[in-house]
Amino acid sequence: VTVWAVLTLVTVVSWLTARDGGASHVLNATVTVTVLLIAAVKSQLVIWYFMEVRHAPGWLRVTTGAWVAGLFALLLGFYFAGS
């Protein structure tokens, strides 16, 4: 229940951050990086607690953590390459 509450709270914070980030046609790197970082943390929490990877073998924990980090880096790369 605690993780679910944290995920809900972080979703609201992410929404408020994106909503207050300025005009919809203006690229704001700080808002984008913040929202993507929040999404990465949320993904990792879902993988650990709802998919029970925190009790899985070490190779699976490392692989899923690397996947989240890699996806975060890839999305940031696409964002900054396009701006």
N, C-alpha and C positions, 0 to 999 in steps of 0.2 A: 504494500500500500504506500509505503514511503517513497519508493522509486516512482510509482505512478503519479503521486502528488508533485514530486520534483519535475517530472516530465511535463505535467500540466502547467505548472508555474513557469517553466522555461519556455513553453510554447507561447504563453501570454506575453512574456518578456520579449521574445523574438518578434511577435506580431507588433507590439508597441514600438520596438526599435525600428522595424521596417516602415511602420506607418508614419513615424515622426522623422523619417529620414529625408524629407524634402519632397520636391515635385517628382512625379512619377517618371518624367523624362530626363531627369538629371541623375547622372551616375554618381553615386557617393560611395567611395571605396571603403570608408570606415563602417558604414552600415552594412555593406555587402559582406565584408570580412567577418563582422560580428554575427550576422545572421547565419553565415555558413559555418562558423565555429560552433555556434549553438546547435546547429543541425548535426554536426559531427559528434558533439558530446551526447546529444540525444540518441543518435544511432548507436554509439558505443554502449550506452546504458541499456538500450533495448536488447542488444546482442548479449550483454553480460547477464542481465537479470530475467528477461523474458524468454530468451533462447537458451538460458542456463549454460552459457559458454564459460562463465567464471569458474565452473567446476569441471570443465573439459580438460583434456590433455594440453600441455604447454604449447605444442605446435599449433593447435587450433586457436588458442588465445592470441598467440603472436600473429597468426595469419589474419584473423579477423581485425585485430588492431591495426595491422599494416594496411589492410583493405580500406578501413575507415580513413586512415591518414593519407593514403594514396588518392582516394576519391576526393578528399578535401583539397589536396594539393592540385589535382587535375582541374577541379572546378575553379579554384583560384587562378590557375594558369589560363584557363579559357576566358575568365572574366577580365584579367589584366591584358591579355593578348588582344581582346576585342575593344578595349577602351583607349 
